[in-house]
């Protein structure tokens, strides 16, 4: 298991999304991140759990699929 903190660039590459998306998810969707000085850092295991719990899901699309 990987215990080191990942940067915005590393987590965006891991998830296959742009940096802007990561910042938006932190602010709007509660993506698990810690600010260390001016930098955001992530634990991969926490991000994986958040994604699996639909943390990044678009609420409008999610409610459409529930019907």
mmCIF file as Biopython writes it, N, C-alpha, C and O atoms, coordinates in Angstrom:
data_model
#
loop_
_atom_site.group_PDB
_atom_site.id
_atom_site.type_symbol
_atom_site.label_atom_id
_atom_site.label_alt_id
_atom_site.label_comp_id
_atom_site.label_asym_id
_atom_site.label_entity_id
_atom_site.label_seq_id
_atom_site.pdbx_PDB_ins_code
_atom_site.Cartn_x
_atom_site.Cartn_y
_atom_site.Cartn_z
_atom_site.occupancy
_atom_site.B_iso_or_equiv
_atom_site.auth_seq_id
_atom_site.auth_asym_id
_atom_site.pdbx_PDB_model_num
ATOM 1   N N  . UNK A ? 1  ? 0.848   -1.183 0.000   1.0 0.0 1  A 1 
ATOM 2   C CA . UNK A ? 1  ? 0.000   0.000  0.000   1.0 0.0 1  A 1 
ATOM 3   C C  . UNK A ? 1  ? 0.889   1.240  0.000   1.0 0.0 1  A 1 
ATOM 4   O O  . UNK A ? 1  ? 1.911   1.293  0.683   1.0 0.0 1  A 1 
ATOM 5   N N  . UNK A ? 2  ? 0.476   2.226  -0.778  1.0 0.0 2  A 1 
ATOM 6   C CA . UNK A ? 2  ? 1.254   3.454  -0.903  1.0 0.0 2  A 1 
ATOM 7   C C  . UNK A ? 2  ? 0.828   4.450  0.170   1.0 0.0 2  A 1 
ATOM 8   O O  . UNK A ? 2  ? -0.351  4.783  0.288   1.0 0.0 2  A 1 
ATOM 9   N N  . UNK A ? 3  ? 1.800   4.921  0.951   1.0 0.0 3  A 1 
ATOM 10  C CA . UNK A ? 3  ? 1.497   5.821  2.059   1.0 0.0 3  A 1 
ATOM 11  C C  . UNK A ? 3  ? 1.923   7.257  1.819   1.0 0.0 3  A 1 
ATOM 12  O O  . UNK A ? 3  ? 1.601   8.134  2.620   1.0 0.0 3  A 1 
ATOM 13  N N  . UNK A ? 4  ? 2.635   7.516  0.740   1.0 0.0 4  A 1 
ATOM 14  C CA . UNK A ? 4  ? 3.123   8.879  0.538   1.0 0.0 4  A 1 
ATOM 15  C C  . UNK A ? 4  ? 1.998   9.783  0.034   1.0 0.0 4  A 1 
ATOM 16  O O  . UNK A ? 4  ? 1.014   9.322  -0.543  1.0 0.0 4  A 1 
ATOM 17  N N  . UNK A ? 5  ? 2.172   11.062 0.266   1.0 0.0 5  A 1 
ATOM 18  C CA . UNK A ? 5  ? 1.201   12.057 -0.180  1.0 0.0 5  A 1 
ATOM 19  C C  . UNK A ? 5  ? 1.413   12.332 -1.661  1.0 0.0 5  A 1 
ATOM 20  O O  . UNK A ? 5  ? 2.549   12.452 -2.120  1.0 0.0 5  A 1 
ATOM 21  N N  . UNK A ? 6  ? 0.313   12.433 -2.410  1.0 0.0 6  A 1 
ATOM 22  C CA . UNK A ? 6  ? 0.381   12.711 -3.840  1.0 0.0 6  A 1 
ATOM 23  C C  . UNK A ? 6  ? 0.049   14.178 -4.112  1.0 0.0 6  A 1 
ATOM 24  O O  . UNK A ? 6  ? -0.719  14.795 -3.375  1.0 0.0 6  A 1 
ATOM 25  N N  . UNK A ? 7  ? 0.626   14.721 -5.159  1.0 0.0 7  A 1 
ATOM 26  C CA . UNK A ? 7  ? 0.382   16.114 -5.559  1.0 0.0 7  A 1 
ATOM 27  C C  . UNK A ? 7  ? -0.870  16.195 -6.435  1.0 0.0 7  A 1 
ATOM 28  O O  . UNK A ? 7  ? -1.442  15.173 -6.813  1.0 0.0 7  A 1 
ATOM 29  N N  . UNK A ? 8  ? -1.279  17.404 -6.745  1.0 0.0 8  A 1 
ATOM 30  C CA . UNK A ? 8  ? -2.411  17.615 -7.653  1.0 0.0 8  A 1 
ATOM 31  C C  . UNK A ? 8  ? -2.113  16.983 -9.013  1.0 0.0 8  A 1 
ATOM 32  O O  . UNK A ? 8  ? -2.974  16.321 -9.592  1.0 0.0 8  A 1 
ATOM 33  N N  . UNK A ? 9  ? -0.909  17.185 -9.515  1.0 0.0 9  A 1 
ATOM 34  C CA . UNK A ? 9  ? -0.546  16.594 -10.812 1.0 0.0 9  A 1 
ATOM 35  C C  . UNK A ? 9  ? -0.622  15.071 -10.772 1.0 0.0 9  A 1 
ATOM 36  O O  . UNK A ? 9  ? -1.136  14.445 -11.700 1.0 0.0 9  A 1 
ATOM 37  N N  . UNK A ? 10 ? -0.111  14.482 -9.702  1.0 0.0 10 A 1 
ATOM 38  C CA . UNK A ? 10 ? -0.116  13.020 -9.599  1.0 0.0 10 A 1 
ATOM 39  C C  . UNK A ? 10 ? -1.536  12.466 -9.472  1.0 0.0 10 A 1 
ATOM 40  O O  . UNK A ? 10 ? -1.864  11.458 -10.099 1.0 0.0 10 A 1 
ATOM 41  N N  . UNK A ? 11 ? -2.375  13.112 -8.672  1.0 0.0 11 A 1 
ATOM 42  C CA . UNK A ? 11 ? -3.737  12.603 -8.483  1.0 0.0 11 A 1 
ATOM 43  C C  . UNK A ? 11 ? -4.567  12.835 -9.737  1.0 0.0 11 A 1 
ATOM 44  O O  . UNK A ? 11 ? -5.426  12.015 -10.060 1.0 0.0 11 A 1 
ATOM 45  N N  . UNK A ? 12 ? -4.333  13.932 -10.453 1.0 0.0 12 A 1 
ATOM 46  C CA . UNK A ? 12 ? -5.073  14.167 -11.701 1.0 0.0 12 A 1 
ATOM 47  C C  . UNK A ? 12 ? -4.679  13.141 -12.762 1.0 0.0 12 A 1 
ATOM 48  O O  . UNK A ? 12 ? -5.532  12.664 -13.511 1.0 0.0 12 A 1 
ATOM 49  N N  . UNK A ? 13 ? -3.413  12.805 -12.829 1.0 0.0 13 A 1 
ATOM 50  C CA . UNK A ? 13 ? -2.958  11.766 -13.755 1.0 0.0 13 A 1 
ATOM 51  C C  . UNK A ? 13 ? -3.532  10.404 -13.362 1.0 0.0 13 A 1 
ATOM 52  O O  . UNK A ? 13 ? -3.978  9.644  -14.221 1.0 0.0 13 A 1 
ATOM 53  N N  . UNK A ? 14 ? -3.520  10.102 -12.075 1.0 0.0 14 A 1 
ATOM 54  C CA . UNK A ? 14 ? -4.050  8.834  -11.569 1.0 0.0 14 A 1 
ATOM 55  C C  . UNK A ? 14 ? -5.535  8.674  -11.922 1.0 0.0 14 A 1 
ATOM 56  O O  . UNK A ? 14 ? -5.969  7.591  -12.314 1.0 0.0 14 A 1 
ATOM 57  N N  . UNK A ? 15 ? -6.312  9.761  -11.780 1.0 0.0 15 A 1 
ATOM 58  C CA . UNK A ? 15 ? -7.750  9.701  -12.049 1.0 0.0 15 A 1 
ATOM 59  C C  . UNK A ? 15 ? -8.095  9.976  -13.513 1.0 0.0 15 A 1 
ATOM 60  O O  . UNK A ? 15 ? -9.224  9.741  -13.943 1.0 0.0 15 A 1 
ATOM 61  N N  . UNK A ? 16 ? -7.122  10.474 -14.274 1.0 0.0 16 A 1 
ATOM 62  C CA . UNK A ? 16 ? -7.352  10.747 -15.683 1.0 0.0 16 A 1 
ATOM 63  C C  . UNK A ? 16 ? -8.217  11.974 -15.934 1.0 0.0 16 A 1 
ATOM 64  O O  . UNK A ? 16 ? -9.007  12.003 -16.877 1.0 0.0 16 A 1 
ATOM 65  N N  . UNK A ? 17 ? -8.063  12.993 -15.077 1.0 0.0 17 A 1 
ATOM 66  C CA . UNK A ? 17 ? -8.801  14.241 -15.231 1.0 0.0 17 A 1 
ATOM 67  C C  . UNK A ? 17 ? -7.824  15.406 -15.178 1.0 0.0 17 A 1 
ATOM 68  O O  . UNK A ? 17 ? -6.664  15.243 -14.800 1.0 0.0 17 A 1 
ATOM 69  N N  . UNK A ? 18 ? -8.309  16.588 -15.562 1.0 0.0 18 A 1 
ATOM 70  C CA . UNK A ? 18 ? -7.459  17.783 -15.557 1.0 0.0 18 A 1 
ATOM 71  C C  . UNK A ? 18 ? -7.293  18.337 -14.143 1.0 0.0 18 A 1 
ATOM 72  O O  . UNK A ? 18 ? -8.100  18.077 -13.251 1.0 0.0 18 A 1 
ATOM 73  N N  . UNK A ? 19 ? -6.228  19.103 -13.971 1.0 0.0 19 A 1 
ATOM 74  C CA . UNK A ? 19 ? -5.963  19.773 -12.679 1.0 0.0 19 A 1 
ATOM 75  C C  . UNK A ? 19 ? -7.140  20.622 -12.238 1.0 0.0 19 A 1 
ATOM 76  O O  . UNK A ? 19 ? -7.490  20.628 -11.057 1.0 0.0 19 A 1 
ATOM 77  N N  . UNK A ? 20 ? -7.762  21.346 -13.175 1.0 0.0 20 A 1 
ATOM 78  C CA . UNK A ? 20 ? -8.907  22.200 -12.853 1.0 0.0 20 A 1 
ATOM 79  C C  . UNK A ? 20 ? -10.045 21.389 -12.241 1.0 0.0 20 A 1 
ATOM 80  O O  . UNK A ? 20 ? -10.735 21.854 -11.333 1.0 0.0 20 A 1 
ATOM 81  N N  . UNK A ? 21 ? -10.231 20.185 -12.742 1.0 0.0 21 A 1 
ATOM 82  C CA . UNK A ? 21 ? -11.273 19.309 -12.211 1.0 0.0 21 A 1 
ATOM 83  C C  . UNK A ? 21 ? -10.973 18.933 -10.767 1.0 0.0 21 A 1 
ATOM 84  O O  . UNK A ? 21 ? -11.879 18.903 -9.935  1.0 0.0 21 A 1 
ATOM 85  N N  . UNK A ? 22 ? -9.725  18.651 -10.464 1.0 0.0 22 A 1 
ATOM 86  C CA . UNK A ? 22 ? -9.335  18.313 -9.087  1.0 0.0 22 A 1 
ATOM 87  C C  . UNK A ? 22 ? -9.657  19.474 -8.155  1.0 0.0 22 A 1 
ATOM 88  O O  . UNK A ? 22 ? -10.248 19.266 -7.095  1.0 0.0 22 A 1 
ATOM 89  N N  . UNK A ? 23 ? -9.281  20.685 -8.528  1.0 0.0 23 A 1 
ATOM 90  C CA . UNK A ? 23 ? -9.566  21.855 -7.687  1.0 0.0 23 A 1 
ATOM 91  C C  . UNK A ? 23 ? -11.075 22.061 -7.508  1.0 0.0 23 A 1 
ATOM 92  O O  . UNK A ? 23 ? -11.528 22.414 -6.420  1.0 0.0 23 A 1 
ATOM 93  N N  . UNK A ? 24 ? -11.842 21.841 -8.566  1.0 0.0 24 A 1 
ATOM 94  C CA . UNK A ? 24 ? -13.296 21.987 -8.480  1.0 0.0 24 A 1 
ATOM 95  C C  . UNK A ? 24 ? -13.891 20.918 -7.549  1.0 0.0 24 A 1 
ATOM 96  O O  . UNK A ? 24 ? -14.789 21.210 -6.760  1.0 0.0 24 A 1 
ATOM 97  N N  . UNK A ? 25 ? -13.391 19.689 -7.645  1.0 0.0 25 A 1 
ATOM 98  C CA . UNK A ? 25 ? -13.880 18.618 -6.763  1.0 0.0 25 A 1 
ATOM 99  C C  . UNK A ? 25 ? -13.547 18.909 -5.301  1.0 0.0 25 A 1 
ATOM 100 O O  . UNK A ? 25 ? -14.346 18.606 -4.415  1.0 0.0 25 A 1 
ATOM 101 N N  . UNK A ? 26 ? -12.381 19.491 -5.040  1.0 0.0 26 A 1 
ATOM 102 C CA . UNK A ? 26 ? -12.021 19.848 -3.660  1.0 0.0 26 A 1 
ATOM 103 C C  . UNK A ? 26 ? -13.022 20.870 -3.128  1.0 0.0 26 A 1 
ATOM 104 O O  . UNK A ? 26 ? -13.547 20.719 -2.024  1.0 0.0 26 A 1 
ATOM 105 N N  . UNK A ? 27 ? -13.282 21.906 -3.914  1.0 0.0 27 A 1 
ATOM 106 C CA . UNK A ? 27 ? -14.149 23.001 -3.466  1.0 0.0 27 A 1 
ATOM 107 C C  . UNK A ? 27 ? -15.627 22.646 -3.464  1.0 0.0 27 A 1 
ATOM 108 O O  . UNK A ? 27 ? -16.345 23.004 -2.530  1.0 0.0 27 A 1 
ATOM 109 N N  . UNK A ? 28 ? -16.091 21.953 -4.485  1.0 0.0 28 A 1 
ATOM 110 C CA . UNK A ? 28 ? -17.529 21.740 -4.658  1.0 0.0 28 A 1 
ATOM 111 C C  . UNK A ? 28 ? -18.040 20.386 -4.184  1.0 0.0 28 A 1 
ATOM 112 O O  . UNK A ? 28 ? -19.210 20.262 -3.820  1.0 0.0 28 A 1 
ATOM 113 N N  . UNK A ? 29 ? -17.189 19.381 -4.182  1.0 0.0 29 A 1 
ATOM 114 C CA . UNK A ? 29 ? -17.674 18.031 -3.900  1.0 0.0 29 A 1 
ATOM 115 C C  . UNK A ? 29 ? -17.003 17.368 -2.703  1.0 0.0 29 A 1 
ATOM 116 O O  . UNK A ? 29 ? -17.257 16.199 -2.411  1.0 0.0 29 A 1 
ATOM 117 N N  . UNK A ? 30 ? -16.154 18.111 -2.016  1.0 0.0 30 A 1 
ATOM 118 C CA . UNK A ? 30 ? -15.549 17.580 -0.797  1.0 0.0 30 A 1 
ATOM 119 C C  . UNK A ? 30 ? -14.517 16.493 -1.011  1.0 0.0 30 A 1 
ATOM 120 O O  . UNK A ? 30 ? -14.385 15.587 -0.187  1.0 0.0 30 A 1 
ATOM 121 N N  . UNK A ? 31 ? -13.793 16.574 -2.096  1.0 0.0 31 A 1 
ATOM 122 C CA . UNK A ? 31 ? -12.731 15.593 -2.346  1.0 0.0 31 A 1 
ATOM 123 C C  . UNK A ? 31 ? -11.735 15.641 -1.184  1.0 0.0 31 A 1 
ATOM 124 O O  . UNK A ? 31 ? -11.319 16.724 -0.774  1.0 0.0 31 A 1 
ATOM 125 N N  . UNK A ? 32 ? -11.353 14.487 -0.656  1.0 0.0 32 A 1 
ATOM 126 C CA . UNK A ? 32 ? -10.431 14.476 0.483   1.0 0.0 32 A 1 
ATOM 127 C C  . UNK A ? 32 ? -9.033  14.948 0.096   1.0 0.0 32 A 1 
ATOM 128 O O  . UNK A ? 32 ? -8.337  14.302 -0.687  1.0 0.0 32 A 1 
ATOM 129 N N  . UNK A ? 33 ? -8.643  16.073 0.654   1.0 0.0 33 A 1 
ATOM 130 C CA . UNK A ? 33 ? -7.337  16.668 0.373   1.0 0.0 33 A 1 
ATOM 131 C C  . UNK A ? 33 ? -6.901  17.468 1.585   1.0 0.0 33 A 1 
ATOM 132 O O  . UNK A ? 33 ? -7.725  17.904 2.390   1.0 0.0 33 A 1 
ATOM 133 N N  . UNK A ? 34 ? -5.602  17.654 1.702   1.0 0.0 34 A 1 
ATOM 134 C CA . UNK A ? 34 ? -5.038  18.432 2.805   1.0 0.0 34 A 1 
ATOM 135 C C  . UNK A ? 34 ? -4.143  19.508 2.214   1.0 0.0 34 A 1 
ATOM 136 O O  . UNK A ? 34 ? -3.314  19.234 1.346   1.0 0.0 34 A 1 
ATOM 137 N N  . UNK A ? 35 ? -4.317  20.719 2.687   1.0 0.0 35 A 1 
ATOM 138 C CA . UNK A ? 35 ? -3.480  21.813 2.219   1.0 0.0 35 A 1 
ATOM 139 C C  . UNK A ? 35 ? -2.269  21.922 3.136   1.0 0.0 35 A 1 
ATOM 140 O O  . UNK A ? 35 ? -2.397  22.112 4.346   1.0 0.0 35 A 1 
ATOM 141 N N  . UNK A ? 36 ? -1.102  21.798 2.535   1.0 0.0 36 A 1 
ATOM 142 C CA . UNK A ? 36 ? 0.159   21.903 3.255   1.0 0.0 36 A 1 
ATOM 143 C C  . UNK A ? 36 ? 0.879   23.111 2.666   1.0 0.0 36 A 1 
ATOM 144 O O  . UNK A ? 36 ? 1.437   23.048 1.570   1.0 0.0 36 A 1 
ATOM 145 N N  . UNK A ? 37 ? 0.857   24.212 3.415   1.0 0.0 37 A 1 
ATOM 146 C CA . UNK A ? 37 ? 1.370   25.464 2.869   1.0 0.0 37 A 1 
ATOM 147 C C  . UNK A ? 37 ? 0.454   25.917 1.754   1.0 0.0 37 A 1 
ATOM 148 O O  . UNK A ? 37 ? -0.743  26.108 1.967   1.0 0.0 37 A 1 
ATOM 149 N N  . UNK A ? 38 ? 1.008   26.091 0.564   1.0 0.0 38 A 1 
ATOM 150 C CA . UNK A ? 38 ? 0.209   26.483 -0.603  1.0 0.0 38 A 1 
ATOM 151 C C  . UNK A ? 38 ? -0.197  25.290 -1.452  1.0 0.0 38 A 1 
ATOM 152 O O  . UNK A ? 38 ? -0.913  25.458 -2.439  1.0 0.0 38 A 1 
ATOM 153 N N  . UNK A ? 39 ? 0.241   24.092 -1.095  1.0 0.0 39 A 1 
ATOM 154 C CA . UNK A ? 39 ? 0.044   22.910 -1.929  1.0 0.0 39 A 1 
ATOM 155 C C  . UNK A ? 39 ? -1.045  21.999 -1.389  1.0 0.0 39 A 1 
ATOM 156 O O  . UNK A ? 39 ? -1.160  21.815 -0.177  1.0 0.0 39 A 1 
ATOM 157 N N  . UNK A ? 40 ? -1.843  21.430 -2.280  1.0 0.0 40 A 1 
ATOM 158 C CA . UNK A ? 40 ? -2.814  20.403 -1.920  1.0 0.0 40 A 1 
ATOM 159 C C  . UNK A ? 40 ? -2.136  19.045 -2.033  1.0 0.0 40 A 1 
ATOM 160 O O  . UNK A ? 40 ? -1.405  18.788 -2.989  1.0 0.0 40 A 1 
ATOM 161 N N  . UNK A ? 41 ? -2.378  18.177 -1.056  1.0 0.0 41 A 1 
ATOM 162 C CA . UNK A ? 41 ? -1.819  16.828 -1.052  1.0 0.0 41 A 1 
ATOM 163 C C  . UNK A ? 41 ? -2.934  15.819 -0.801  1.0 0.0 41 A 1 
ATOM 164 O O  . UNK A ? 41 ? -3.941  16.131 -0.166  1.0 0.0 41 A 1 
ATOM 165 N N  . UNK A ? 42 ? -2.735  14.610 -1.307  1.0 0.0 42 A 1 
ATOM 166 C CA . UNK A ? 42 ? -3.776  13.585 -1.286  1.0 0.0 42 A 1 
ATOM 167 C C  . UNK A ? 42 ? -3.210  12.239 -0.867  1.0 0.0 42 A 1 
ATOM 168 O O  . UNK A ? 42 ? -2.066  11.914 -1.183  1.0 0.0 42 A 1 
ATOM 169 N N  . UNK A ? 43 ? -3.999  11.467 -0.166  1.0 0.0 43 A 1 
ATOM 170 C CA . UNK A ? 43 ? -3.709  10.064 0.099   1.0 0.0 43 A 1 
ATOM 171 C C  . UNK A ? 43 ? -4.542  9.262  -0.892  1.0 0.0 43 A 1 
ATOM 172 O O  . UNK A ? 43 ? -5.765  9.394  -0.935  1.0 0.0 43 A 1 
ATOM 173 N N  . UNK A ? 44 ? -3.881  8.437  -1.680  1.0 0.0 44 A 1 
ATOM 174 C CA . UNK A ? 44 ? -4.571  7.697  -2.736  1.0 0.0 44 A 1 
ATOM 175 C C  . UNK A ? 44 ? -5.703  6.840  -2.192  1.0 0.0 44 A 1 
ATOM 176 O O  . UNK A ? 44 ? -6.756  6.743  -2.822  1.0 0.0 44 A 1 
ATOM 177 N N  . UNK A ? 45 ? -5.512  6.224  -1.051  1.0 0.0 45 A 1 
ATOM 178 C CA . UNK A ? 45 ? -6.547  5.364  -0.479  1.0 0.0 45 A 1 
ATOM 179 C C  . UNK A ? 45 ? -7.806  6.159  -0.138  1.0 0.0 45 A 1 
ATOM 180 O O  . UNK A ? 45 ? -8.916  5.660  -0.322  1.0 0.0 45 A 1 
ATOM 181 N N  . UNK A ? 46 ? -7.651  7.389  0.354   1.0 0.0 46 A 1 
ATOM 182 C CA . UNK A ? 46 ? -8.814  8.222  0.680   1.0 0.0 46 A 1 
ATOM 183 C C  . UNK A ? 46 ? -9.535  8.685  -0.583  1.0 0.0 46 A 1 
ATOM 184 O O  . UNK A ? 46 ? -10.764 8.745  -0.618  1.0 0.0 46 A 1 
ATOM 185 N N  . UNK A ? 47 ? -8.766  9.012  -1.616  1.0 0.0 47 A 1 
ATOM 186 C CA . UNK A ? 47 ? -9.373  9.421  -2.882  1.0 0.0 47 A 1 
ATOM 187 C C  . UNK A ? 47 ? -10.123 8.242  -3.505  1.0 0.0 47 A 1 
ATOM 188 O O  . UNK A ? 47 ? -11.226 8.412  -4.023  1.0 0.0 47 A 1 
ATOM 189 N N  . UNK A ? 48 ? -9.531  7.055  -3.455  1.0 0.0 48 A 1 
ATOM 190 C CA . UNK A ? 48 ? -10.204 5.867  -3.986  1.0 0.0 48 A 1 
ATOM 191 C C  . UNK A ? 48 ? -11.533 5.628  -3.276  1.0 0.0 48 A 1 
ATOM 192 O O  . UNK A ? 48 ? -12.541 5.354  -3.927  1.0 0.0 48 A 1 
ATOM 193 N N  . UNK A ? 49 ? -11.543 5.728  -1.960  1.0 0.0 49 A 1 
ATOM 194 C CA . UNK A ? 49 ? -12.783 5.547  -1.190  1.0 0.0 49 A 1 
ATOM 195 C C  . UNK A ? 49 ? -13.821 6.587  -1.578  1.0 0.0 49 A 1 
ATOM 196 O O  . UNK A ? 49 ? -14.998 6.262  -1.735  1.0 0.0 49 A 1 
ATOM 197 N N  . UNK A ? 50 ? -13.394 7.838  -1.734  1.0 0.0 50 A 1 
ATOM 198 C CA . UNK A ? 50 ? -14.291 8.926  -2.108  1.0 0.0 50 A 1 
ATOM 199 C C  . UNK A ? 50 ? -14.914 8.682  -3.484  1.0 0.0 50 A 1 
ATOM 200 O O  . UNK A ? 50 ? -16.115 8.876  -3.670  1.0 0.0 50 A 1 
ATOM 201 N N  . UNK A ? 51 ? -14.092 8.254  -4.444  1.0 0.0 51 A 1 
ATOM 202 C CA . UNK A ? 51 ? -14.601 7.974  -5.786  1.0 0.0 51 A 1 
ATOM 203 C C  . UNK A ? 51 ? -15.589 6.815  -5.749  1.0 0.0 51 A 1 
ATOM 204 O O  . UNK A ? 51 ? -16.643 6.875  -6.383  1.0 0.0 51 A 1 
ATOM 205 N N  . UNK A ? 52 ? -15.253 5.762  -5.011  1.0 0.0 52 A 1 
ATOM 206 C CA . UNK A ? 52 ? -16.134 4.593  -4.922  1.0 0.0 52 A 1 
ATOM 207 C C  . UNK A ? 52 ? -17.469 4.921  -4.270  1.0 0.0 52 A 1 
ATOM 208 O O  . UNK A ? 52 ? -18.464 4.246  -4.531  1.0 0.0 52 A 1 
ATOM 209 N N  . UNK A ? 53 ? -17.505 5.937  -3.435  1.0 0.0 53 A 1 
ATOM 210 C CA . UNK A ? 53 ? -18.750 6.367  -2.794  1.0 0.0 53 A 1 
ATOM 211 C C  . UNK A ? 53 ? -19.467 7.429  -3.623  1.0 0.0 53 A 1 
ATOM 212 O O  . UNK A ? 53 ? -20.336 8.137  -3.116  1.0 0.0 53 A 1 
ATOM 213 N N  . UNK A ? 54 ? -19.097 7.536  -4.903  1.0 0.0 54 A 1 
ATOM 214 C CA . UNK A ? 54 ? -19.720 8.478  -5.853  1.0 0.0 54 A 1 
ATOM 215 C C  . UNK A ? 54 ? -19.430 9.926  -5.504  1.0 0.0 54 A 1 
ATOM 216 O O  . UNK A ? 54 ? -20.247 10.798 -5.801  1.0 0.0 54 A 1 
ATOM 217 N N  . UNK A ? 55 ? -18.315 10.205 -4.894  1.0 0.0 55 A 1 
ATOM 218 C CA . UNK A ? 55 ? -17.965 11.575 -4.551  1.0 0.0 55 A 1 
ATOM 219 C C  . UNK A ? 55 ? -17.809 12.478 -5.751  1.0 0.0 55 A 1 
ATOM 220 O O  . UNK A ? 55 ? -18.088 13.673 -5.658  1.0 0.0 55 A 1 
ATOM 221 N N  . UNK A ? 56 ? -17.370 11.940 -6.881  1.0 0.0 56 A 1 
ATOM 222 C CA . UNK A ? 56 ? -17.154 12.748 -8.071  1.0 0.0 56 A 1 
ATOM 223 C C  . UNK A ? 56 ? -18.354 12.720 -9.012  1.0 0.0 56 A 1 
ATOM 224 O O  . UNK A ? 56 ? -18.343 13.389 -10.046 1.0 0.0 56 A 1 
ATOM 225 N N  . UNK A ? 57 ? -19.380 11.959 -8.669  1.0 0.0 57 A 1 
ATOM 226 C CA . UNK A ? 57 ? -20.523 11.808 -9.566  1.0 0.0 57 A 1 
ATOM 227 C C  . UNK A ? 57 ? -21.284 13.112 -9.719  1.0 0.0 57 A 1 
ATOM 228 O O  . UNK A ? 57 ? -21.413 13.888 -8.772  1.0 0.0 57 A 1 
ATOM 229 N N  . UNK A ? 58 ? -21.776 13.339 -10.905 1.0 0.0 58 A 1 
ATOM 230 C CA . UNK A ? 58 ? -22.635 14.488 -11.183 1.0 0.0 58 A 1 
ATOM 231 C C  . UNK A ? 58 ? -24.021 14.154 -10.659 1.0 0.0 58 A 1 
ATOM 232 O O  . UNK A ? 58 ? -24.637 13.186 -11.104 1.0 0.0 58 A 1 
ATOM 233 N N  . UNK A ? 59 ? -24.512 14.942 -9.723  1.0 0.0 59 A 1 
ATOM 234 C CA . UNK A ? 59 ? -25.793 14.646 -9.070  1.0 0.0 59 A 1 
ATOM 235 C C  . UNK A ? 59 ? -26.947 14.540 -10.069 1.0 0.0 59 A 1 
ATOM 236 O O  . UNK A ? 59 ? -27.827 13.698 -9.893  1.0 0.0 59 A 1 
ATOM 237 N N  . UNK A ? 60 ? -26.963 15.371 -11.109 1.0 0.0 60 A 1 
ATOM 238 C CA . UNK A ? 60 ? -28.042 15.320 -12.100 1.0 0.0 60 A 1 
ATOM 239 C C  . UNK A ? 60 ? -28.001 14.004 -12.868 1.0 0.0 60 A 1 
ATOM 240 O O  . UNK A ? 60 ? -29.041 13.384 -13.087 1.0 0.0 60 A 1 
ATOM 241 N N  . UNK A ? 61 ? -26.826 13.577 -13.272 1.0 0.0 61 A 1 
ATOM 242 C CA . UNK A ? 61 ? -26.692 12.317 -13.995 1.0 0.0 61 A 1 
ATOM 243 C C  . UNK A ? 61 ? -27.001 11.141 -13.088 1.0 0.0 61 A 1 
ATOM 244 O O  . UNK A ? 61 ? -27.616 10.166 -13.518 1.0 0.0 61 A 1 
ATOM 245 N N  . UNK A ? 62 ? -26.575 11.230 -11.825 1.0 0.0 62 A 1 
ATOM 246 C CA . UNK A ? 62 ? -26.815 10.155 -10.875 1.0 0.0 62 A 1 
ATOM 247 C C  . UNK A ? 62 ? -28.313 9.981  -10.631 1.0 0.0 62 A 1 
ATOM 248 O O  . UNK A ? 62 ? -28.788 8.847  -10.563 1.0 0.0 62 A 1 
ATOM 249 N N  . UNK A ? 63 ? -29.063 11.062 -10.499 1.0 0.0 63 A 1 
ATOM 250 C CA . UNK A ? 63 ? -30.500 10.949 -10.242 1.0 0.0 63 A 1 
ATOM 251 C C  . UNK A ? 63 ? -31.232 10.426 -11.480 1.0 0.0 63 A 1 
ATOM 252 O O  . UNK A ? 63 ? -32.251 9.750  -11.343 1.0 0.0 63 A 1 
ATOM 253 N N  . UNK A ? 64 ? -30.733 10.726 -12.689 1.0 0.0 64 A 1 
ATOM 254 C CA . UNK A ? 64 ? -31.327 10.183 -13.898 1.0 0.0 64 A 1 
ATOM 255 C C  . UNK A ? 64 ? -31.175 8.675  -13.966 1.0 0.0 64 A 1 
ATOM 256 O O  . UNK A ? 64 ? -32.083 7.982  -14.425 1.0 0.0 64 A 1 
ATOM 257 N N  . UNK A ? 65 ? -30.053 8.161  -13.521 1.0 0.0 65 A 1 
ATOM 258 C CA . UNK A ? 65 ? -29.824 6.716  -13.583 1.0 0.0 65 A 1 
ATOM 259 C C  . UNK A ? 65 ? -30.586 5.960  -12.507 1.0 0.0 65 A 1 
ATOM 260 O O  . UNK A ? 65 ? -30.758 4.746  -12.611 1.0 0.0 65 A 1 
ATOM 261 N N  . UNK A ? 66 ? -31.048 6.665  -11.469 1.0 0.0 66 A 1 
ATOM 262 C CA . UNK A ? 66 ? -31.800 6.016  -10.396 1.0 0.0 66 A 1 
ATOM 263 C C  . UNK A ? 66 ? -33.241 5.734  -10.787 1.0 0.0 66 A 1 
ATOM 264 O O  . UNK A ? 66 ? -33.915 4.943  -10.126 1.0 0.0 66 A 1 
ATOM 265 N N  . UNK A ? 67 ? -33.726 6.368  -11.853 1.0 0.0 67 A 1 
ATOM 266 C CA . UNK A ? 67 ? -35.121 6.205  -12.248 1.0 0.0 67 A 1 
ATOM 267 C C  . UNK A ? 67 ? -35.377 4.922  -12.962 1.0 0.0 67 A 1 
ATOM 268 O O  . UNK A ? 67 ? -36.511 4.649  -13.355 1.0 0.0 67 A 1 
#
